[in-house]
Amino acid sequence: MKRNVLLLLLLITALLKISAQEKNKSQWINNVRLSGYGMIQYQYSNQYLSKANSFNLRMARFSLDGRVMNDFYWKAQVQFNGNTSTLGSSPKVVDLFVEWQKYNCFRVKVGQFKNPFTFENPMNPIDQGFIGYGQAIMKLAGFTDRVGEHSSNGRDIGLQIQGDVLKNESGRDLIHYQLGVFNGQGINVKDVDQQKNIIGGLWVMPVKGMRIGAFGWTGSYSRKGTWTEMGQDGEAKEHNGVRTLQQRRYAFSAEYKTNGWTLRSEYVHSSGLAFRKALVNTDDPSATDCSLGNLGDKAQGVYALVIAPIIKEKFHAKARYDMYQPTGDASKMKTQYEFGLDYEFNKNIEISGIYALVNDKSLAKDHHNYSLLDVQVSYRF
């Protein structure tokens, strides 16, 4: 599968190069662009009974994008993962969409793309700047979602409208809105319960570089299979069919960028039950396990970070506080205190190093604390 995808990408690249040399090429071919990036990672951890000292191929992505008739933007992106537990899940299509962009105040996108939830979710993982996305983003925006959805990189299949409205005297946009309807099942799969998720956000930009926003998410996640429930008579009863778990989420976000500095913080809250096992492979027997987990119906998280320029657009220092509660109380709360540096050799190559002190209350007593070192080399073209 990997070989076939790579051959396809090489073929497309060759065809584009040939087309670029032709004098009478069509307008849409003119706008096609091949791009991508890769991330190589080293991690050390002294976590009790789970120590790590390993290099890792975090990911590689290749994308084609372009414009049709000037008004339509399209993108197709494929991701490769290294060191996965199920190599069949890589490569995978992460983006495949088209967006009508004739008017800046009203744009329409359809296909598979990022959920319009939080500021951090749509960010490129290199530009995000830390070990990974914040815990609340990972668990409550569609990455390794607490509900049990398969890893979907914060994406889903659906339709979205968005735009910028109101301008100040200098022509700078003051308000951005976005609203979408999605299957609610993650990437590369059809809807199961024939219901839809409604996700949206609104933010204001009172001064240059600042945005303050709020987001909402209502819908469900479903799985077809079997489960056991206690009846009113106190006896266990077997069920077979589609089980739907309602999800209600909201987030508050703030960000300010100026003179190479970045300050950002987000709070995310979720209501809704979760399946006991996360979906990993649709061919695995666990894919039809609709039993509920023991996390309850509440979760929340918050992060706050600062990135400071040492050498503007070249060398940065950074720190992040990152907390996530997978249950309605603090009994399993996980908190990370992260400090690091990054250096951009040029616009293509960057190295980043982060040290994190982790406090994880879900671990065995007297072993809640451990250290984590993460170094990543990123390349993009």
C-alpha positions in Angstrom: 0.0 0.0 0.0 2.8 2.4 0.9 4.7 1.6 -2.2 1.6 2.2 -4.4 0.9 5.6 -2.8 4.6 6.7 -3.2 4.6 5.6 -6.8 1.4 7.6 -7.4 2.9 10.7 -5.8 6.0 10.3 -7.9 3.9 9.9 -11.0 1.9 13.0 -10.3 5.0 15.0 -9.6 6.5 13.9 -12.9 3.3 14.8 -14.8 3.2 18.2 -13.2 6.8 18.9 -14.2 6.1 17.9 -17.7 3.0 20.0 -17.8 4.9 23.0 -16.5 7.1 22.9 -19.5 4.2 23.0 -22.0 3.3 26.3 -23.4 -0.4 25.6 -23.9 -1.2 24.2 -20.5 -4.6 24.8 -18.9 -5.2 27.4 -16.2 -5.9 24.9 -13.4 -2.7 23.0 -14.0 -0.8 26.3 -13.5 -2.0 26.5 -9.9 -1.2 22.9 -8.8 1.4 22.7 -6.0 3.1 19.7 -4.4 4.2 20.3 -0.8 4.8 18.3 2.4 6.8 17.9 5.5 8.3 15.2 7.8 9.0 15.0 11.5 11.7 12.8 13.1 11.5 12.5 16.9 13.6 11.3 19.8 12.0 10.7 23.2 13.3 9.8 26.6 11.0 9.1 29.6 11.6 7.7 33.0 8.0 6.9 33.7 7.6 4.0 36.2 7.2 0.6 34.4 7.0 2.4 31.1 10.5 3.8 30.4 11.3 5.0 26.9 14.5 5.8 25.0 13.7 5.7 21.3 13.8 7.4 18.0 10.5 7.7 16.1 9.2 8.6 12.7 6.5 10.9 14.0 4.9 11.5 10.6 5.3 12.5 7.0 2.7 14.3 4.8 2.5 14.9 1.1 -0.2 17.2 -0.3 -1.4 18.6 -3.6 -3.4 21.7 -3.7 -4.5 24.3 -6.3 -7.2 26.5 -7.6 -9.9 26.0 -10.2 -11.4 29.0 -12.0 -9.8 31.2 -9.3 -12.8 30.9 -7.0 -12.3 27.3 -5.9 -9.4 26.1 -3.7 -8.8 22.3 -3.4 -6.5 20.1 -1.4 -5.6 16.4 -1.1 -3.2 15.3 1.7 -1.8 11.9 2.6 -0.1 11.0 5.9 2.4 8.3 6.7 3.1 7.3 10.3 6.1 5.4 11.7 6.2 2.9 14.5 2.4 2.4 14.5 0.8 -0.6 16.2 -1.3 -1.3 13.1 0.8 -0.5 10.1 -2.4 -0.9 7.9 -3.6 2.5 9.2 -0.7 4.2 7.4 -0.8 5.7 4.8 -4.1 7.4 5.2 -6.0 10.3 3.6 -6.2 13.2 6.1 -7.5 16.0 3.8 -9.6 15.9 0.7 -11.8 19.0 0.2 -12.8 21.9 -2.1 -13.7 25.4 -0.9 -15.5 28.1 -2.8 -13.7 31.3 -1.9 -15.2 34.0 -4.1 -16.2 36.1 -1.2 -14.0 36.6 1.9 -17.1 37.1 4.1 -18.8 33.8 3.0 -16.8 30.7 2.0 -18.1 27.2 1.6 -16.0 24.0 2.2 -17.0 20.4 1.6 -15.0 17.2 2.1 -12.7 15.9 4.8 -10.9 18.6 6.8 -10.3 20.0 10.3 -13.1 20.3 12.8 -13.7 24.1 13.4 -13.0 23.7 17.1 -10.4 25.6 19.1 -7.5 27.8 17.8 -4.9 25.1 18.1 -6.6 22.2 16.2 -6.2 23.7 12.7 -2.5 24.5 13.2 0.3 22.7 11.4 2.1 20.4 14.0 5.4 22.1 13.3 4.0 25.6 13.9 2.2 24.4 17.0 5.6 24.4 18.6 5.6 21.8 21.4 5.8 18.0 21.9 2.3 17.8 20.5 -1.1 19.5 20.7 -2.5 20.2 24.1 -4.1 17.3 26.0 -7.5 18.9 25.8 -7.2 19.3 22.0 -6.0 15.7 21.6 -8.8 14.2 23.7 -11.7 16.6 22.9 -11.2 17.8 19.3 -10.9 14.5 17.3 -7.3 13.3 17.6 -7.2 10.4 20.1 -10.7 11.4 21.2 -11.9 10.2 24.7 -15.2 9.0 23.2 -13.4 6.1 21.5 -13.2 7.4 18.0 -10.3 6.2 15.8 -7.3 8.5 15.5 -8.6 11.2 13.1 -6.1 14.1 13.4 -8.8 16.5 14.5 -10.8 16.0 11.3 -14.1 14.8 10.0 -16.2 14.6 6.8 -18.8 17.4 6.3 -19.7 20.8 5.0 -18.6 24.2 6.5 -19.3 27.9 6.0 -16.9 30.6 7.3 -15.9 34.1 6.7 -14.6 37.4 8.0 -16.9 40.3 8.6 -16.6 43.9 9.7 -13.5 45.9 9.0 -11.9 48.8 10.8 -10.7 52.0 9.1 -7.5 50.4 8.0 -9.3 47.5 6.4 -8.4 44.9 9.0 -11.0 42.2 9.7 -12.6 42.3 13.2 -14.8 39.2 13.4 -14.4 35.7 12.1 -17.2 33.0 12.1 -17.2 29.3 11.1 -20.0 26.7 11.3 -20.1 23.2 10.0 -22.1 20.0 9.9 -20.2 16.7 10.1 -20.8 12.9 10.2 -19.3 12.7 13.7 -17.4 9.5 13.0 -13.9 10.8 12.2 -11.9 10.5 9.0 -12.4 8.0 6.1 -15.6 6.4 7.4 -19.3 6.9 6.7 -21.9 8.0 9.3 -23.2 5.2 11.5 -26.3 6.7 13.3 -27.3 9.0 10.4 -27.2 11.9 12.9 -24.8 14.9 12.4 -22.4 17.0 14.6 -22.8 20.7 14.5 -19.5 22.5 15.3 -18.8 26.2 15.2 -16.8 29.1 16.5 -16.7 32.9 16.6 -13.9 35.2 17.5 -13.1 38.9 17.6 -9.9 40.6 16.7 -9.9 43.9 18.6 -6.3 44.7 18.0 -3.7 43.5 15.4 -2.4 40.1 16.4 -5.1 39.4 19.0 -8.1 37.1 18.8 -10.6 36.1 21.5 -13.0 33.3 20.7 -15.6 30.8 21.8 -16.5 27.4 20.2 -19.4 24.9 20.5 -19.9 21.3 19.6 -23.1 19.3 19.8 -23.7 15.8 18.3 -22.9 12.2 18.8 -20.5 9.3 18.2 -21.9 5.9 17.4 -20.7 2.3 17.0 -22.5 -0.8 15.7 -22.1 -3.9 17.7 -23.0 -5.6 21.0 -23.1 -4.6 24.6 -24.6 -5.6 28.0 -26.7 -3.4 30.2 -28.5 -4.0 33.5 -32.2 -3.9 33.1 -34.7 -2.4 35.6 -35.2 -5.9 37.0 -31.5 -6.0 37.9 -30.6 -8.6 35.3 -28.0 -8.2 32.6 -29.4 -8.0 29.1 -27.5 -8.4 25.8 -28.1 -5.7 23.1 -27.2 -5.7 19.5 -27.3 -2.8 17.1 -26.2 0.8 16.9 -25.2 2.5 20.2 -25.1 6.3 20.1 -23.3 8.5 22.7 -24.2 12.1 22.8 -21.4 14.7 23.0 -21.7 18.3 24.1 -18.5 20.5 24.1 -17.4 24.1 24.4 -14.2 26.0 24.4 -12.9 29.5 25.2 -9.7 30.7 23.5 -7.4 33.6 23.5 -4.2 34.4 21.5 -1.9 37.3 21.0 1.0 37.5 18.6 3.3 40.5 18.4 7.0 41.1 17.5 7.8 37.4 17.4 6.0 36.7 20.7 3.1 34.2 21.0 0.8 33.9 24.0 -2.1 31.5 23.8 -4.5 29.8 26.2 -7.6 27.6 25.7 -10.1 25.9 28.0 -12.2 23.0 26.7 -15.1 21.2 28.5 -16.9 18.0 27.4 -20.1 16.2 28.5 -20.8 12.7 27.2 -20.0 9.1 27.9 -17.2 7.2 26.2 -16.8 3.6 24.8 -14.5 1.3 26.8 -12.1 0.7 23.9 -10.9 3.1 21.2 -11.5 2.0 17.6 -8.1 1.0 16.1 -9.0 -1.2 13.2 -12.4 -1.8 11.7 -11.5 -5.5 11.2 -10.6 -6.0 14.8 -13.2 -7.7 17.1 -13.0 -4.7 19.4 -14.6 -2.6 16.6 -18.0 -4.0 17.6 -17.5 -3.7 21.3 -20.1 -1.1 22.4 -19.4 -1.4 26.1 -19.0 1.8 28.1 -15.8 2.9 29.8 -15.4 4.0 33.4 -14.5 7.7 32.7 -18.0 9.0 33.3 -19.6 11.8 31.3 -17.4 14.8 32.1 -13.9 15.9 31.0 -12.1 19.2 30.8 -8.7 20.6 30.1 -6.7 23.9 29.8 -3.3 24.9 28.5 -1.4 28.2 28.5 1.8 28.8 26.6 4.3 31.5 25.7 6.8 31.5 22.9 9.5 34.2 23.1 12.0 35.3 20.4 15.7 35.1 21.3 16.6 35.8 17.7 13.5 37.0 15.8 12.2 34.4 13.3 15.2 32.2 14.1 15.6 31.1 17.8 12.9 30.8 20.4 12.4 29.9 24.0 9.0 28.5 25.1 7.0 27.2 28.0 3.6 25.6 28.4 1.3 24.6 31.3 -1.0 21.7 30.1 -3.7 20.1 32.3 -6.3 17.5 31.4 -9.0 15.8 33.6 -10.5 12.7 31.8 -13.2 12.4 34.5 -15.4 14.8 36.5 -12.9 15.1 39.3 -9.1 15.4 39.7 -8.5 11.8 40.6 -6.9 11.0 37.2 -5.7 14.5 36.3 -2.6 14.7 34.2 -0.5 17.9 34.3 2.6 18.7 32.2 5.0 21.6 32.8 7.1 22.1 29.6 10.1 24.2 28.8 12.1 24.2 25.5 14.0 25.8 22.7 13.7 25.7 18.9 16.0 26.9 16.2 15.1 27.4 12.5 18.1 26.8 10.3 16.1 28.2 7.3 12.5 28.1 6.2 12.7 24.4 5.5 14.5 22.8 8.5 13.9 23.3 12.2 15.0 21.5 15.4 13.0 21.7 18.7 13.8 20.4 22.1 11.3 20.2 25.1 11.7 19.0 28.7 8.5 18.2 30.5 7.8 17.4 34.1 4.7 15.3 34.2 2.3 14.6 37.1 -0.1 11.8 36.2 -2.6 10.9 39.0 -3.8 7.9 37.1 -0.5 6.1 37.7 0.3 4.0 40.7 0.6 5.8 44.0 4.0 7.3 44.7 4.8 7.1 41.0 2.8 10.1 39.7 5.8 12.2 38.7 8.2 11.5 35.8 10.3 13.4 33.3 10.0 13.5 29.5 12.6 14.7 27.0 11.5 15.3 23.4 13.6 16.4 20.4 12.2 16.8 17.0 13.8 17.6 13.6 11.3 18.9 11.1 11.6 19.4 7.3 9.2 20.9 4.9 9.1 21.8 1.3 
